[in-house]
């Protein structure tokens, strides 16, 4: 079944039956931290469906996961929610029993403010680790947001701003497509610029060789009618090819979360899950959700802290998928490779060194390394079968000069392939993250 997507405005309020709000309640404290705005930046958001929704989630596999993640893991299993409350400026991570109590109070107070049944709210937090939540401010913000809910693009903008920390711009998307004669919409917002190499699972537990790595948060709404297992399967697939394929600095946050709420108001025939096959309608929904997730994930890398280059690392010909993944991550996270990208240096020596110390099987005499424009099949090879080509240094420098380019690595050992969406490492990243201990207000999350 062919998918025709139309991008539309409104992000999380574009689907029928969703409202949002974003308010300032001084969670971070005015003038402090490394955030996107030290003034009166909105720092608490509500996303609300007018009817109960099916829900799916993917969460950090960091072993020190934050209190909001623990609360969501408890509640997502019940599959029926109606709202999400999100704050920036405080991660509520590594805050012990008090943090867990505060996260539970956030969902309880939200349900009370919106007159919803117990279990209807989920929670997300992002910001500095190890600081207890200013709950008086949080509750005041929830109360204000509850009366300010709306379904205009302005309301979506406010919510998208409220979840930002070191982001320089909001990240939003919405699409519309037809399924079974009904128009369905999917909208999303996300945040993230540093502490980015998510490795999320549905349970928060690592599956296989997941990477051990500011937080990324993503909230997606849809008016599709879809059962919980089908929604979780679609989200798992979408995250695997988007958020779990990005890196800015190789660090996994304590708070990484992706949530999808589906309220069914589009009126389509309910999309169901089958263990042995994926139905045509489920395939279409998977593709649309993957488009939304990939668009948002790439926005995160492009807005990474200090980033000046967006590089797609493409590994082919590995012995296995696991090897391809390991090789692509080793290159994408190498500090030496990333700094050479920043300097416009096509330094294949650093790339092959990273491949060599990765867990992947590598035979030096078979490795090819080249560059191209994004998505282009015209590759300028710097290395073939482990030996430098006759392509001039000047030509190679021109290939890596643009803000965005693809790095092609062929290991020529098998059929395994993988890619990573990566960023360079700049002086600005170091300056932003080092802080000044003599001025605590300069310290980030």
N, C-alpha and C positions, 0 to 999 in steps of 0.2 A: 504494500500500500504506500503510495507516494505521499511524502509530507511536504506541504506548502505552508511555510511559516511567515507571518507578518509581524514585524516588530511594532509595538504600540506603546503609547505613554502610560504612566500610572503605576508602574512596577507592582508593588504588593497590593495595591487597591484596584488594579485593573480587573482581576477576576470578580465575578459577581459576589456580593455579600460580604466583602471585606472592608474594614475601616482601619485607620491608623492614626497615630498622633506621636509627636515628639516634643518634649519640654525640657527646660533647664531647671534643675533643682540642686545645683552646686555640689554634685557628688565628688568631683575631682578637686574642687575649691578653685576659685577664681585666681588666675595668674600663675598657676602651678603646673608642673609636669612638662612633658615633651609632646603634648597632643597637637592636633591640627589647629586648635584655636584656644588661646589662653584667656579669652574673654568669656562672654556669656554664651557658650556653646551648648546647644541642647545635649542632654546626657541621659535621658530616659525615654524609651519608646514603648508603645503598646501596639500590638497587631491583633485585631479582633475579627472573628467571623460572626455573622448574625445568627448562624445555626451551628450546632456541633459539627466537628470535622473528624475525618480519618487523619491519622498522623503517622509520619515516618521520620526517623532520625539517624544520623551518623555522628559519632563522637570521637574525641581524641583518644588515642591509645597510650597517652602519657600516663605512667603509673602514679603520678601525683596529680590526678585530675581534680578540677575545682568543684566546689560545692554545687553550683548550678548544674554541672554535668551529672552529678550523682542524683540530683532531684529529677532531672529529665529522664535519666535511665530508668528510674522507678516508675515514672508516669507514662512514658511512651508505650510501654508494654500494654497499657489498658486501652490504647487505640482510639480514645475519644477525648478530644480537647476542644477549646474554643478560642484561646488567646495565648499570646506570648508576651511577657514583660522582659525588656532588655535594658541594661544600663551600661554606660561606658564610664571610665574614670576609676574603676575598682574591679579587679578580677574576682574577688571573693574566692581566692585560691590560697591553699596552705593557711587557712584560718581556723582549722580544727572544728570542734563541735559548735562553736559560736557561728562560724561561717555557714554550717549546714542549717542551723536554726534560723539564720537570717535569710537564706535562700528559700526555706519553707515558709517563712513569714512573708516573703515577697509574693509567692504564689497565692497564699491565703488572703493577703490584703487585696491583691488584684481581683480575685474571685469575689470578694466582698464588695469592692468598689463597682464592679460590673454586674453584681447580683447574679452570679453564676454558681452552679453546683460545685462542690468540692471535687478536685481532680481535673478541673477544666483549664487550668493555667500551666504553662511551661515557663522556664526562666533561662536567661542568658546573661553573662556578665563579661566585661573585658576591661583591662586597665592594669594597674600596679598589683603585683602579687604580695600577699602577706599583710595586707591592711584590712582591718575589719570594716564592714559596711556602715556608713552613716545612715542608719535606718530611719531616723526622723526625716531626713532629706528625701530618702527613697520613697517613703510612704506619702509624703507631700507631693512628690512628683507623680506617683501613680494616681492619686486623687485628681490632680490637675489634668493629666492625660486622659483620664476616663471621661471627663466632661468635654474634652477637646477633640474627640474622635471625629473623623470625616473620611470621605471616599474620593477626595480630589487629588490631583497630582501634587498639590502643595502639601497635603497631609503625608503623602508618601515621601516627599522631599524631607520633611521634618523628621520622620522616623529614620530615614537613611542617614541624616546628619547626626542624630542622637546616638547611633551605635559606633560612630567613628572615634578613633583614638589618634594615632599618628598619620592616618590617611590625610592626603591633601585634597581629596575630592570624594564625593559620594559615589557609590557603585550600585546601579539599578538597571533592571531590564524587565521587559514584559513582551510576551508573544501571544498571538492568536492563531488557531488552526481549526480545521473542520474535522470532525470525527463522527461517523454515523449520522450525518445530517445535522449535527449540532456544533455550534462554535464553542470552543474551549479556550480558556485563557490560563496562562501560567505567568506569574510575576515574581520577582525576587529582588532582595537587597542583600548586600554583604559588606563586610569591612575587613581590612587587613592590609598591612604594609610592612611590618617587621615581625620577627618570631614566626616565620612562615616556612614550614615544610610539613603540611598536614599528613597524617597517616591515620585515617578514621575508620572505625568499624561500627556496626549497628549495636554492639554490646559494650564498646569501650575496651575490649580485649584484643590483643594483637593476634592477627591470623597470619601465620607463615612469617616471612622475612620482612615485616613492616619496618619502616625507618624509625630509629629511636630519637626523635627530634622534639611583633605584637599579634597575638591571637587572630585567627580568622573565624568569623561568625557569618552564617548565611541563613536567611529566612525566606522561604518560598511559599507562595499561596497559589492555589488553583481551584477553579470551580468544577473540575472534572469529578464525575462519580467513579470512584475506584476503591476497591476493597483494600484493607490494610496490608495484606501480604503482597499484593500486586504493587502497591505504592512503595513499600520497603524494597522490593526487588528492583523497581525502576530507579529509586534513589541510590541503591548500592551500585548499580551499573553506571549511573551518571557521575557519582563522586569518584569512582575508580578511574574514569577517563578525564577528570577535570581537577578537582581540588586535591586529590591524592597524586597528581602529576605536576604540582607546582612547587617551586622553592625560591625563596628570596635569600635566606641566610642559613638554611639547613637546620633551623631550630623548631621543634614541635612544641606547641603551646599546651598549657594545662587546661585550656578552655575551648579548644576547637569544637565547633558544633554546626551541623546543618540540620534544619528542621523543615519539613514540608507539611502543610495543612491543606486538605482537600475537602471542600464542603458539598460537592455534588450538585450545586445549583445550576450548572450548565444543562442538566437534564438528559445527558447521554446515557445510553445503556451502560450499566455498571461494568467497568473493566475488572476482570477477574484474574486470579493467579492459578496457573497450572504447573505442577512440578515438572512435567515431562515436556512441555512446550510453551512457547510464548505466543499468545494469540495476536492476530494482525492489529487489533485495536491497542493492545498492550505495547506492541512494537512502535506504533506511532507515538504513543504517550512517552515511551522511553526516549525516543529520538528528540522529542520536543523538550523534555526535561533535561536531557544531556546538553542540548543547545543552550539552554538557560544557564546551567551550571558551568559549562565551559566559558561562556561569555563573561560571567562574573569572576571565575577563577583567573582568567587572563587579565582582567581589570586589576586584580590584586597585584600581580607581578609587575604590571606596567606602572603601578603607583607605589612600588616598593620603596622603602626608605633609602633615599639617595640614588635611586636607580637611574642610569642613563642608557642602558642597553637591555633589550628584551630578546633572549636567545632561545630558539627551539632546538633542543638537543635530540637528534634522531639517531638511534642505534639500531642497526639491522645486522642480520647474519650471526647472531649470538647462538651458542649451543642450546640455550633454553630461554624461556621467558624470564626466569629468575636471573639469569646471567645478564640479559639485556637490561633489566631493571637496575641491577647492581652497577653496571657499567655507566648507564645514563646518569644515575644519582652521584656516582663518584666524580664524574666530570662536572656536572651541574653545581656541585657543592665545593669543588676545589677552590680554595682562596686564591691560589696562584693563577688558575684558569680565569676566574672571575675578575681579578685585577688586570689581567692581560686584555680581556674584553673591554674593560673600562678605558685602557690606554690605546685601544685600536690596534693591538698587536696580535697577528694571526699565529700565535705561538703553539704550534702543533706538538712541540716537545713536552709542554706541560700537560697537554691533553693525553698523550700516549702514556705519560708517567702516571696520571690518574687512573687510566685504564689498567695499568700494570699492577697497581696496589689494590684495585677493587677485588671483590670476591669472584668476579667473573673469570672464566677461562679465556686467556688471551694468547695468541701466537703472534709475536711481533712481526714476523715476515708476512702476515696476512692482513694486517690492519690498513684500512684506507681512511683518510680524514679529508674532508672538504667543506666548502662553504657555498651557500646560495642565497638568493633573495627569498623572503618568506614564501613557502609553498612552491617554489620553482623547481623544475627537474633539471635545470641547467646548473650543474655543480662544478665549481672550480676546485680541483683536487690539489691539496698541498702535500699529501702523502699517499703513495700507492704501494701496497704490499710491503709496508714498513720502510719505504725509501722515499726521500724527497723527490717531488716532480720537478719539471723544468719551468713551472709557473713562477714568475718573478715575485719577489717580495713586495714590490709596488702594487702588483695586481692583487695579491692576497690582502694587503692593507686596505685596498679599495673595497674588497668584498666584505670586510668586517667594520668598515667605517659607518654604515647606516645605523640608525637607532635600533632597527630590528633586522635580524638575519637568522638563517638556519645553519646549524652545525651538523654535518653528516658524518657518521662513524659506521663503517662496515667492518665487522670482525671476520666475516667469511669463514665461519665455523659451523653454521647451522641455520635454522629458520626463526630463531627468537628475535623479537623486535620490541622496542619500547621508546617512549619519548618523555622528555621533561620540558616544562616551560620554566625558564630560569632567568636570572638577572645578574648583572655585573656587581662588583663590590667597589664602592667608591669612598673617597675621603669623607664625603658627606654622611655616609652610613656610620662611619666610626665616630665622627664628631657628634652626630645625633645621639648615638647610643652610649657614649662613654660617660656623659653627665659630668657634674662638678660637685664633689661631696661637700665642698664648702658652701654650696648653695643648693640645699635639698629641693627647692622648687624646680631645679633644672633636671631632676632625675626622672627617667621614664619608667615604663612598666616592666 
